[in-house]
Amino acid sequence: MSDKDYIHQDAHAAAIQRERAAAQKDGVAQGIEQGVTKGAAQERARIKAILTAPAAEKRQKSAQTLAFDTEMLPEAAAAILAGLPEEGPRRTIPSLAERHAAAGTGAGAEGPGGAEAAARSASSGGRGGVMQQAAAKIARRRAGSESETDGVDGSV
């Protein structure tokens, strides 16, 4: 055999080092890819577990917050959801005028007896007499029984 058939030991060591580095780089890239894939699958499973937990059924907004905005485990999220009140349509509180109108009494009541009820209330002189008088005046105006200039001197 001639010297051409042999690789010098330094060249051999350099070639092995290059191959090791390339293999390591490929291995790291594959590991990262597998890790990202596995992590994404685990995160999807975590989100699904939170959103489909029995406690999340009537608390979807809270469940979405816990699933997407935290790293909380599904078991912990389910425990928190179970302690929250059920979500439903938002209740609006009717205004005072709406409540009086619904009851058919008091200032601002629309319908039968509204102005009369306000006038009775104002003339009774109970607590808040000034407010009741003003409410009665507004009710009479709405009912059309008082002009804009009535009561200018302070009388109702």
C-alpha positions in Angstrom: 0.0 0.0 0.0 1.1 3.5 -0.7 0.9 6.7 1.3 -2.1 7.7 -0.9 -4.2 4.9 0.5 -3.8 6.2 4.1 -5.3 9.3 5.7 -3.0 11.2 7.9 -4.0 11.0 11.6 -4.6 14.8 12.0 -6.9 14.8 8.9 -8.7 11.8 10.3 -9.2 13.5 13.7 -10.5 16.7 11.9 -12.9 14.8 9.8 -14.3 13.0 12.8 -14.6 16.3 14.7 -16.6 17.8 11.7 -18.9 14.8 11.6 -19.5 14.9 15.3 -20.3 18.6 15.2 -22.7 18.1 12.3 -24.4 15.1 14.0 -24.7 17.1 17.2 -26.2 20.1 15.4 -28.7 17.8 13.7 -29.5 16.0 16.9 -30.1 19.3 18.7 -32.3 20.6 15.9 -34.3 17.3 16.0 -34.6 17.5 19.8 -35.9 21.0 19.6 -38.4 20.2 17.0 -39.6 17.2 19.0 -39.7 19.2 22.2 -41.7 22.0 20.5 -44.2 19.5 19.0 -44.6 17.7 22.3 -44.9 20.9 24.3 -47.5 22.2 21.9 -49.5 19.0 22.2 -49.3 19.2 26.0 -50.4 22.8 26.0 -53.4 22.0 23.8 -54.4 19.1 26.1 -54.1 21.4 29.1 -56.3 24.1 27.5 -58.8 21.5 26.4 -59.0 20.0 29.9 -59.7 23.4 31.4 -62.3 24.4 28.9 -64.1 21.1 29.0 -64.1 20.6 32.7 -67.5 20.1 34.2 -67.0 23.3 36.4 -66.3 25.3 33.2 -69.6 24.5 31.6 -71.4 27.6 32.9 -68.2 29.7 33.5 -66.7 29.8 30.0 -65.2 33.4 30.3 -63.4 32.5 33.5 -62.3 29.2 32.0 -60.9 30.9 29.0 -59.0 33.3 31.1 -57.5 30.5 33.2 -56.7 28.4 30.1 -55.1 31.1 27.9 -53.7 33.6 30.4 -52.1 31.3 33.0 -50.0 28.2 33.1 -52.2 26.7 35.7 -52.7 22.9 35.8 -56.2 21.7 34.8 -56.9 20.4 38.2 -56.2 23.7 39.9 -58.2 25.6 37.3 -61.2 23.3 37.8 -61.0 23.8 41.5 -61.1 27.6 41.1 -63.9 27.4 38.5 -66.0 25.3 40.9 -65.7 28.1 43.5 -66.9 30.8 41.1 -70.6 31.7 40.6 -72.1 30.6 37.3 -72.0 33.1 34.5 -75.2 34.1 33.0 -76.7 37.0 31.1 -75.7 40.2 32.8 -78.5 41.7 34.9 -79.1 45.3 34.5 -80.5 47.3 37.4 -83.6 49.3 36.2 -83.6 53.0 36.8 -85.7 54.5 39.6 -88.2 55.8 37.0 -88.4 52.3 35.4 -89.0 50.7 38.8 -91.8 53.2 39.6 -93.3 52.7 36.1 -93.3 49.0 36.6 -95.0 49.4 40.0 -97.4 52.0 38.6 -96.6 54.4 41.4 -94.4 57.3 42.2 -92.7 60.1 40.2 -92.2 59.4 36.6 -94.7 56.6 36.5 -96.2 56.1 33.1 -99.7 54.9 32.9 -102.8 55.1 35.1 -102.3 56.8 38.5 -98.8 58.0 37.9 -99.3 61.7 38.2 -102.0 61.3 40.9 -99.8 59.0 42.9 -97.0 61.5 42.8 -99.3 64.3 43.8 -100.7 62.3 46.7 -97.1 61.5 47.8 -96.1 65.1 47.6 -99.1 66.4 49.5 -98.7 63.9 52.3 -95.8 65.9 53.6 -93.8 62.9 54.7 -90.0 62.6 54.5 -88.4 64.3 51.6 -91.5 66.5 51.0 -89.6 68.9 48.7 -88.4 66.0 46.5 -91.8 64.6 46.4 -93.3 67.9 45.4 -90.8 68.3 42.6 -91.5 64.7 41.5 -95.2 65.4 41.5 -94.7 68.5 39.4 -92.7 66.6 36.9 -95.3 63.9 36.7 -98.1 66.5 36.1 -96.0 68.1 33.3 -95.6 64.7 31.7 -99.3 64.0 32.1 -100.0 67.5 30.5 -101.9 68.9 33.5 -99.4 71.7 34.3 -97.8 74.3 32.1 -94.2 75.2 32.2 -95.0 78.4 34.1 -97.2 76.9 36.8 -95.6 77.0 40.3 -93.1 79.7 39.5 -93.8 81.3 42.8 -92.8 78.1 44.6 -96.3 76.6 44.9 -97.1 73.3 43.4 
